[in-house]
Amino acid sequence: MRLHDTRHGCATILFAAGVAPRVMMEIPGRSQVAVTMNVYTHVSEETRREALGHMDRLLKRRRKTD
């Protein structure tokens, strides 16, 4: 693993933990939030599944109230 790769891993782990983007930007030493979020942060399969689960629950809840 290259040192550069650790920035990606660090940003991805912090993102999954719910750390604020501004804080995520400063820990690996980036100068812009957009660069941190667009280049260094990756969405894990677990995070993707969790988000889809939230969407599924919200849609089911909405159907029940219609």
Backbone as XML, in Angstrom:
<?xml version="1.0"?>
<chain id="A" units="angstrom">
  <residue number="1" name="MET">
    <atom name="N" x="0.843" y="-1.171" z="0.000"/>
    <atom name="CA" x="0.000" y="0.000" z="0.000"/>
    <atom name="C" x="0.892" y="1.240" z="0.000"/>
  </residue>
  <residue number="2" name="ARG">
    <atom name="N" x="0.578" y="2.146" z="-0.876"/>
    <atom name="CA" x="1.336" y="3.391" z="-0.957"/>
    <atom name="C" x="0.811" y="4.390" z="0.073"/>
  </residue>
  <residue number="3" name="LEU">
    <atom name="N" x="1.633" y="5.340" z="0.477"/>
    <atom name="CA" x="1.222" y="6.380" z="1.411"/>
    <atom name="C" x="-0.002" y="7.112" z="0.871"/>
  </residue>
  <residue number="4" name="HIS">
    <atom name="N" x="-0.012" y="7.384" z="-0.430"/>
    <atom name="CA" x="-1.145" y="8.068" z="-1.059"/>
    <atom name="C" x="-2.450" y="7.300" z="-0.831"/>
  </residue>
  <residue number="5" name="ASP">
    <atom name="N" x="-2.399" y="5.980" z="-0.856"/>
    <atom name="CA" x="-3.596" y="5.161" z="-0.664"/>
    <atom name="C" x="-4.187" y="5.318" z="0.731"/>
  </residue>
  <residue number="6" name="THR">
    <atom name="N" x="-3.346" y="5.660" z="1.702"/>
    <atom name="CA" x="-3.856" y="5.814" z="3.063"/>
    <atom name="C" x="-4.818" y="6.987" z="3.174"/>
  </residue>
  <residue number="7" name="ARG">
    <atom name="N" x="-4.651" y="8.007" z="2.335"/>
    <atom name="CA" x="-5.598" y="9.132" z="2.338"/>
    <atom name="C" x="-6.989" y="8.663" z="1.927"/>
  </residue>
  <residue number="8" name="HIS">
    <atom name="N" x="-7.043" y="7.811" z="0.921"/>
    <atom name="CA" x="-8.334" y="7.270" z="0.471"/>
    <atom name="C" x="-8.969" y="6.441" z="1.589"/>
  </residue>
  <residue number="9" name="GLY">
    <atom name="N" x="-8.165" y="5.569" z="2.192"/>
    <atom name="CA" x="-8.679" y="4.723" z="3.266"/>
    <atom name="C" x="-9.138" y="5.538" z="4.462"/>
  </residue>
  <residue number="10" name="CYS">
    <atom name="N" x="-8.352" y="6.513" z="4.843"/>
    <atom name="CA" x="-8.685" y="7.373" z="5.971"/>
    <atom name="C" x="-9.992" y="8.121" z="5.711"/>
  </residue>
  <residue number="11" name="ALA">
    <atom name="N" x="-10.108" y="8.752" z="4.558"/>
    <atom name="CA" x="-11.315" y="9.517" z="4.226"/>
    <atom name="C" x="-12.541" y="8.611" z="4.159"/>
  </residue>
  <residue number="12" name="THR">
    <atom name="N" x="-12.387" y="7.429" z="3.608"/>
    <atom name="CA" x="-13.506" y="6.497" z="3.491"/>
    <atom name="C" x="-13.975" y="6.027" z="4.867"/>
  </residue>
  <residue number="13" name="ILE">
    <atom name="N" x="-13.057" y="5.710" z="5.740"/>
    <atom name="CA" x="-13.410" y="5.272" z="7.092"/>
    <atom name="C" x="-14.085" y="6.403" z="7.866"/>
  </residue>
  <residue number="14" name="LEU">
    <atom name="N" x="-13.539" y="7.601" z="7.781"/>
    <atom name="CA" x="-14.143" y="8.744" z="8.472"/>
    <atom name="C" x="-15.536" y="9.040" z="7.937"/>
  </residue>
  <residue number="15" name="PHE">
    <atom name="N" x="-15.715" y="8.939" z="6.626"/>
    <atom name="CA" x="-17.027" y="9.155" z="6.009"/>
    <atom name="C" x="-18.027" y="8.126" z="6.537"/>
  </residue>
  <residue number="16" name="ALA">
    <atom name="N" x="-17.640" y="6.869" z="6.581"/>
    <atom name="CA" x="-18.517" y="5.808" z="7.070"/>
    <atom name="C" x="-18.868" y="6.011" z="8.543"/>
  </residue>
  <residue number="17" name="ALA">
    <atom name="N" x="-17.973" y="6.640" z="9.294"/>
    <atom name="CA" x="-18.210" y="6.891" z="10.715"/>
    <atom name="C" x="-19.064" y="8.128" z="10.955"/>
  </residue>
  <residue number="18" name="GLY">
    <atom name="N" x="-19.389" y="8.862" z="9.888"/>
    <atom name="CA" x="-20.240" y="10.037" z="10.027"/>
    <atom name="C" x="-19.497" y="11.302" z="10.428"/>
  </residue>
  <residue number="19" name="VAL">
    <atom name="N" x="-18.200" y="11.320" z="10.234"/>
    <atom name="CA" x="-17.401" y="12.503" z="10.567"/>
    <atom name="C" x="-17.724" y="13.623" z="9.572"/>
  </residue>
  <residue number="20" name="ALA">
    <atom name="N" x="-17.803" y="14.839" z="10.065"/>
    <atom name="CA" x="-18.120" y="16.000" z="9.230"/>
    <atom name="C" x="-17.076" y="16.169" z="8.123"/>
  </residue>
  <residue number="21" name="PRO">
    <atom name="N" x="-17.511" y="16.506" z="6.901"/>
    <atom name="CA" x="-16.570" y="16.666" z="5.782"/>
    <atom name="C" x="-15.424" y="17.638" z="6.058"/>
  </residue>
  <residue number="22" name="ARG">
    <atom name="N" x="-15.691" y="18.716" z="6.768"/>
    <atom name="CA" x="-14.632" y="19.686" z="7.065"/>
    <atom name="C" x="-13.525" y="19.040" z="7.913"/>
  </residue>
  <residue number="23" name="VAL">
    <atom name="N" x="-13.923" y="18.229" z="8.873"/>
    <atom name="CA" x="-12.949" y="17.525" z="9.717"/>
    <atom name="C" x="-12.211" y="16.488" z="8.878"/>
  </residue>
  <residue number="24" name="MET">
    <atom name="N" x="-12.959" y="15.770" z="8.026"/>
    <atom name="CA" x="-12.345" y="14.780" z="7.135"/>
    <atom name="C" x="-11.281" y="15.425" z="6.264"/>
  </residue>
  <residue number="25" name="MET">
    <atom name="N" x="-11.518" y="16.628" z="5.814"/>
    <atom name="CA" x="-10.592" y="17.341" z="4.943"/>
    <atom name="C" x="-9.275" y="17.619" z="5.661"/>
  </residue>
  <residue number="26" name="GLU">
    <atom name="N" x="-9.360" y="17.994" z="6.915"/>
    <atom name="CA" x="-8.160" y="18.411" z="7.638"/>
    <atom name="C" x="-7.292" y="17.246" z="8.107"/>
  </residue>
  <residue number="27" name="ILE">
    <atom name="N" x="-7.893" y="16.115" z="8.405"/>
    <atom name="CA" x="-7.106" y="14.996" z="8.942"/>
    <atom name="C" x="-6.080" y="14.484" z="7.924"/>
  </residue>
  <residue number="28" name="PRO">
    <atom name="N" x="-6.486" y="14.175" z="6.673"/>
    <atom name="CA" x="-5.454" y="13.738" z="5.722"/>
    <atom name="C" x="-4.701" y="14.895" z="5.061"/>
  </residue>
  <residue number="29" name="GLY">
    <atom name="N" x="-5.020" y="16.134" z="5.426"/>
    <atom name="CA" x="-4.268" y="17.278" z="4.935"/>
    <atom name="C" x="-4.671" y="17.793" z="3.565"/>
  </residue>
  <residue number="30" name="ARG">
    <atom name="N" x="-5.934" y="17.757" z="3.269"/>
    <atom name="CA" x="-6.434" y="18.305" z="2.006"/>
    <atom name="C" x="-6.781" y="19.777" z="2.201"/>
  </residue>
  <residue number="31" name="SER">
    <atom name="N" x="-6.845" y="20.540" z="1.119"/>
    <atom name="CA" x="-7.118" y="21.971" z="1.234"/>
    <atom name="C" x="-8.553" y="22.335" z="0.873"/>
  </residue>
  <residue number="32" name="GLN">
    <atom name="N" x="-9.299" y="21.391" z="0.293"/>
    <atom name="CA" x="-10.679" y="21.676" z="-0.105"/>
    <atom name="C" x="-11.581" y="20.492" z="0.232"/>
  </residue>
  <residue number="33" name="VAL">
    <atom name="N" x="-12.749" y="20.810" z="0.783"/>
    <atom name="CA" x="-13.713" y="19.766" z="1.117"/>
    <atom name="C" x="-14.108" y="18.996" z="-0.141"/>
  </residue>
  <residue number="34" name="ALA">
    <atom name="N" x="-14.316" y="19.691" z="-1.244"/>
    <atom name="CA" x="-14.746" y="19.042" z="-2.483"/>
    <atom name="C" x="-13.737" y="17.990" z="-2.943"/>
  </residue>
  <residue number="35" name="VAL">
    <atom name="N" x="-12.463" y="18.274" z="-2.827"/>
    <atom name="CA" x="-11.433" y="17.305" z="-3.231"/>
    <atom name="C" x="-11.519" y="16.069" z="-2.334"/>
  </residue>
  <residue number="36" name="THR">
    <atom name="N" x="-11.656" y="16.298" z="-1.030"/>
    <atom name="CA" x="-11.772" y="15.174" z="-0.097"/>
    <atom name="C" x="-12.976" y="14.315" z="-0.437"/>
  </residue>
  <residue number="37" name="MET">
    <atom name="N" x="-14.117" y="14.929" z="-0.649"/>
    <atom name="CA" x="-15.349" y="14.183" z="-0.889"/>
    <atom name="C" x="-15.376" y="13.533" z="-2.274"/>
  </residue>
  <residue number="38" name="ASN">
    <atom name="N" x="-14.874" y="14.217" z="-3.282"/>
    <atom name="CA" x="-14.966" y="13.712" z="-4.655"/>
    <atom name="C" x="-13.835" y="12.777" z="-5.066"/>
  </residue>
  <residue number="39" name="VAL">
    <atom name="N" x="-12.676" y="12.943" z="-4.473"/>
    <atom name="CA" x="-11.516" y="12.153" z="-4.901"/>
    <atom name="C" x="-11.137" y="11.083" z="-3.872"/>
  </residue>
  <residue number="40" name="TYR">
    <atom name="N" x="-11.122" y="11.455" z="-2.604"/>
    <atom name="CA" x="-10.571" y="10.558" z="-1.591"/>
    <atom name="C" x="-11.604" y="9.694" z="-0.875"/>
  </residue>
  <residue number="41" name="THR">
    <atom name="N" x="-12.863" y="10.088" z="-0.893"/>
    <atom name="CA" x="-13.889" y="9.321" z="-0.188"/>
    <atom name="C" x="-14.546" y="8.332" z="-1.136"/>
  </residue>
  <residue number="42" name="HIS">
    <atom name="N" x="-14.618" y="7.087" z="-0.710"/>
    <atom name="CA" x="-15.257" y="6.041" z="-1.496"/>
    <atom name="C" x="-16.384" y="5.444" z="-0.662"/>
  </residue>
  <residue number="43" name="VAL">
    <atom name="N" x="-17.452" y="5.052" z="-1.312"/>
    <atom name="CA" x="-18.596" y="4.477" z="-0.614"/>
    <atom name="C" x="-18.421" y="2.967" z="-0.578"/>
  </residue>
  <residue number="44" name="SER">
    <atom name="N" x="-18.446" y="2.414" z="0.621"/>
    <atom name="CA" x="-18.298" y="0.963" z="0.758"/>
    <atom name="C" x="-19.615" y="0.271" z="0.407"/>
  </residue>
  <residue number="45" name="GLU">
    <atom name="N" x="-19.519" y="-0.998" z="0.132"/>
    <atom name="CA" x="-20.715" y="-1.786" z="-0.172"/>
    <atom name="C" x="-21.670" y="-1.785" z="1.018"/>
  </residue>
  <residue number="46" name="GLU">
    <atom name="N" x="-21.118" y="-1.861" z="2.220"/>
    <atom name="CA" x="-21.944" y="-1.847" z="3.434"/>
    <atom name="C" x="-22.704" y="-0.520" z="3.562"/>
  </residue>
  <residue number="47" name="THR">
    <atom name="N" x="-22.027" y="0.591" z="3.316"/>
    <atom name="CA" x="-22.664" y="1.902" z="3.391"/>
    <atom name="C" x="-23.744" y="2.034" z="2.330"/>
  </residue>
  <residue number="48" name="ARG">
    <atom name="N" x="-23.468" y="1.528" z="1.133"/>
    <atom name="CA" x="-24.449" y="1.565" z="0.038"/>
    <atom name="C" x="-25.700" y="0.766" z="0.428"/>
  </residue>
  <residue number="49" name="ARG">
    <atom name="N" x="-25.499" y="-0.437" z="0.975"/>
    <atom name="CA" x="-26.637" y="-1.269" z="1.400"/>
    <atom name="C" x="-27.443" y="-0.586" z="2.501"/>
  </residue>
  <residue number="50" name="GLU">
    <atom name="N" x="-26.749" y="0.035" z="3.433"/>
    <atom name="CA" x="-27.421" y="0.736" z="4.526"/>
    <atom name="C" x="-28.285" y="1.880" z="3.990"/>
  </residue>
  <residue number="51" name="ALA">
    <atom name="N" x="-27.759" y="2.650" z="3.057"/>
    <atom name="CA" x="-28.514" y="3.758" z="2.463"/>
    <atom name="C" x="-29.746" y="3.244" z="1.722"/>
  </residue>
  <residue number="52" name="LEU">
    <atom name="N" x="-29.594" y="2.159" z="0.985"/>
    <atom name="CA" x="-30.736" y="1.580" z="0.268"/>
    <atom name="C" x="-31.770" y="1.035" z="1.245"/>
  </residue>
  <residue number="53" name="GLY">
    <atom name="N" x="-31.323" y="0.506" z="2.363"/>
    <atom name="CA" x="-32.249" y="0.042" z="3.396"/>
    <atom name="C" x="-33.058" y="1.190" z="3.968"/>
  </residue>
  <residue number="54" name="HIS">
    <atom name="N" x="-32.409" y="2.331" z="4.198"/>
    <atom name="CA" x="-33.125" y="3.526" z="4.671"/>
    <atom name="C" x="-34.184" y="3.949" z="3.644"/>
  </residue>
  <residue number="55" name="MET">
    <atom name="N" x="-33.785" y="3.967" z="2.385"/>
    <atom name="CA" x="-34.718" y="4.365" z="1.332"/>
    <atom name="C" x="-35.900" y="3.403" z="1.282"/>
  </residue>
  <residue number="56" name="ASP">
    <atom name="N" x="-35.638" y="2.125" z="1.378"/>
    <atom name="CA" x="-36.692" y="1.118" z="1.355"/>
    <atom name="C" x="-37.673" y="1.341" z="2.506"/>
  </residue>
  <residue number="57" name="ARG">
    <atom name="N" x="-37.150" y="1.567" z="3.710"/>
    <atom name="CA" x="-38.030" y="1.800" z="4.866"/>
    <atom name="C" x="-38.858" y="3.064" z="4.685"/>
  </residue>
  <residue number="58" name="LEU">
    <atom name="N" x="-38.240" y="4.125" z="4.173"/>
    <atom name="CA" x="-38.981" y="5.378" z="3.956"/>
    <atom name="C" x="-40.088" y="5.200" z="2.919"/>
  </residue>
  <residue number="59" name="LEU">
    <atom name="N" x="-39.790" y="4.480" z="1.849"/>
    <atom name="CA" x="-40.811" y="4.255" z="0.812"/>
    <atom name="C" x="-41.940" y="3.382" z="1.337"/>
  </residue>
  <residue number="60" name="LYS">
    <atom name="N" x="-41.625" y="2.373" z="2.140"/>
    <atom name="CA" x="-42.657" y="1.523" z="2.723"/>
    <atom name="C" x="-43.531" y="2.310" z="3.681"/>
  </residue>
  <residue number="61" name="ARG">
    <atom name="N" x="-42.913" y="3.173" z="4.473"/>
    <atom name="CA" x="-43.651" y="4.012" z="5.408"/>
    <atom name="C" x="-44.598" y="4.951" z="4.653"/>
  </residue>
  <residue number="62" name="ARG">
    <atom name="N" x="-44.087" y="5.504" z="3.555"/>
    <atom name="CA" x="-44.905" y="6.429" z="2.767"/>
    <atom name="C" x="-46.105" y="5.703" z="2.149"/>
  </residue>
  <residue number="63" name="ARG">
    <atom name="N" x="-45.913" y="4.477" z="1.660"/>
    <atom name="CA" x="-47.001" y="3.708" z="1.080"/>
    <atom name="C" x="-48.093" y="3.424" z="2.101"/>
  </residue>
  <residue number="64" name="LYS">
    <atom name="N" x="-47.696" y="3.198" z="3.353"/>
    <atom name="CA" x="-48.664" y="2.907" z="4.404"/>
    <atom name="C" x="-49.536" y="4.104" z="4.722"/>
  </residue>
  <residue number="65" name="THR">
    <atom name="N" x="-48.984" y="5.329" z="4.557"/>
    <atom name="CA" x="-49.734" y="6.534" z="4.883"/>
    <atom name="C" x="-50.566" y="7.055" z="3.719"/>
  </residue>
  <residue number="66" name="ASP">
    <atom name="N" x="-50.328" y="6.529" z="2.509"/>
    <atom name="CA" x="-51.091" y="6.983" z="1.319"/>
    <atom name="C" x="-52.455" y="6.332" z="1.246"/>
  </residue>
</chain>
